[in-house]
Amino acid sequence: MSNLTLNNSKQDSAHCVLESKPYTICLEDFILEVIIGILPSEREKAQKILINAEFIWNPKIRAQCEDSMNLDKREDFLDYRDLREFIKESFARQFGLLEEAQSYFYREIPLRFPQIKEFWIKITKLEIFEDCKVSIKINYQK
């Protein structure tokens, strides 16, 4: 069964807008070396963190109606390269607490990627303790 639904567009009779069921883009096991934390040792030396995230969005795809639904243009396209780069560049801010990083993502992801309807992001400190990892996860839903 197709993942697309047809909506006839009255503005452009030569095209139809196809609305897809939600897609999820996942970033898995994304490792960065960053300055994050409030301890003096955490402020002096970068540490490895692990990021896992899911981003849910509904693409709208414009197609030629007369041409057997061959796709010719995508609207509301969500590029996983942009998501990855945004997260990577965000850590240049050198957050103090994990909660500060999560608050930043909670606020900024919907502003920069309005097509995202829902997401979660988990940040894990890999090197803070020898016997466990420390993580914080946040969920967002429009």
C-alpha positions as CSV (number, residue, x, y, z in Angstrom):
1,M,0.0,0.0,0.0
2,S,1.3,3.4,-0.9
3,N,2.4,5.8,1.8
4,L,0.9,8.8,-0.1
5,T,-2.6,10.3,-0.2
6,L,-3.9,12.4,-3.1
7,N,-5.2,15.9,-2.5
8,N,-6.3,17.8,-5.6
9,S,-5.0,21.3,-5.7
10,K,-7.4,24.0,-6.9
11,Q,-4.6,26.5,-7.4
12,D,-2.8,24.5,-10.0
13,S,-4.9,21.9,-11.9
14,A,-1.8,20.4,-13.6
15,H,-0.4,19.4,-10.2
16,C,-1.7,17.4,-7.2
17,V,-0.3,17.6,-3.7
18,L,0.4,14.2,-2.2
19,E,0.5,14.1,1.6
20,S,2.5,11.4,3.1
21,K,2.0,9.5,6.3
22,P,4.6,10.6,9.0
23,Y,8.2,9.7,8.4
24,T,10.8,9.4,11.2
25,I,14.4,10.5,10.6
26,C,16.7,9.0,13.2
27,L,20.2,10.1,14.2
28,E,21.8,7.2,16.0
29,D,25.1,6.9,17.8
30,F,26.2,10.4,16.9
31,I,29.4,11.0,18.9
32,L,30.8,14.5,19.5
33,E,33.6,15.8,21.6
34,V,32.3,18.9,23.4
35,I,32.7,21.2,26.4
36,I,29.6,20.5,28.6
37,G,29.3,20.4,32.3
38,I,29.8,22.6,35.4
39,L,32.7,20.8,37.0
40,P,36.1,22.5,36.5
41,S,37.5,19.4,34.7
42,E,34.5,19.5,32.3
43,R,35.1,23.1,31.4
44,E,38.8,22.5,30.6
45,K,38.7,19.4,28.4
46,A,36.3,18.2,25.8
47,Q,34.4,15.0,26.6
48,K,32.6,12.5,24.4
49,I,28.9,12.6,24.3
50,L,26.5,10.4,22.4
51,I,23.4,11.7,20.8
52,N,20.4,9.7,19.7
53,A,17.3,11.4,18.3
54,E,14.1,10.9,16.2
55,F,12.4,13.6,14.2
56,I,8.8,13.0,12.9
57,W,7.5,15.0,9.9
58,N,4.9,14.8,7.2
59,P,6.3,15.6,3.7
60,K,4.1,17.2,1.1
61,I,5.0,16.1,-2.4
62,R,3.8,17.9,-5.6
63,A,3.3,15.6,-8.6
64,Q,2.1,15.8,-12.1
65,C,-1.4,14.4,-12.0
66,E,-1.5,13.6,-15.7
67,D,1.9,11.9,-15.7
68,S,1.1,8.7,-13.6
69,M,2.1,10.5,-10.4
70,N,5.8,10.9,-11.3
71,L,7.2,13.2,-8.6
72,D,8.7,16.5,-9.9
73,K,9.2,18.6,-6.7
74,R,9.3,18.1,-3.0
75,E,7.9,20.6,-0.5
76,D,8.6,20.7,3.2
77,F,11.7,18.5,2.6
78,L,13.6,17.6,5.8
79,D,17.3,17.0,5.1
80,Y,19.0,14.8,7.8
81,R,22.3,16.5,6.9
82,D,20.9,19.8,8.1
83,L,19.7,18.2,11.4
84,R,23.1,16.6,12.0
85,E,25.0,19.9,11.3
86,F,22.6,22.0,13.4
87,I,23.1,19.7,16.4
88,K,26.9,19.6,15.9
89,E,27.2,23.4,15.6
90,S,24.9,23.9,18.6
91,F,27.5,22.4,20.9
92,A,29.9,25.2,20.0
93,R,27.9,27.1,22.6
94,Q,29.6,25.1,25.3
95,F,26.5,24.4,27.5
96,G,26.9,24.2,31.2
97,L,24.2,21.6,32.1
98,L,22.8,18.9,30.0
99,E,19.4,20.6,30.8
100,E,20.6,23.8,29.1
101,A,21.4,21.9,25.9
102,Q,18.1,20.2,26.0
103,S,16.2,23.5,26.6
104,Y,18.1,25.0,23.6
105,F,17.1,22.1,21.3
106,Y,13.5,22.2,22.6
107,R,13.2,25.8,21.7
108,E,15.3,26.0,18.5
109,I,14.5,22.8,16.6
110,P,10.8,23.8,16.0
111,L,11.9,27.3,14.9
112,R,14.6,26.1,12.5
113,F,12.8,23.0,11.2
114,P,9.0,23.9,11.3
115,Q,8.1,20.8,9.3
116,I,9.0,18.7,12.4
117,K,5.9,17.8,14.3
118,E,7.5,15.8,17.0
119,F,10.9,14.8,18.2
120,W,13.0,13.4,21.0
121,I,16.7,13.8,21.6
122,K,18.8,12.0,24.1
123,I,22.3,13.3,25.2
124,T,24.6,10.8,27.0
125,K,27.8,11.7,28.7
126,L,30.1,8.7,28.0
127,E,33.0,9.5,30.3
128,I,31.7,11.1,33.4
129,F,31.7,7.8,35.5
130,E,33.6,4.6,35.1
131,D,30.6,2.4,36.1
132,C,27.7,4.1,34.2
133,K,26.7,6.6,31.6
134,V,24.5,9.7,32.4
135,S,21.8,10.7,29.9
136,I,19.0,13.2,29.6
137,K,16.2,12.9,27.2
138,I,13.6,15.5,26.1
139,N,10.4,15.0,24.1
140,Y,8.6,17.6,22.0
141,Q,5.2,17.4,20.3
142,K,3.3,20.2,18.5
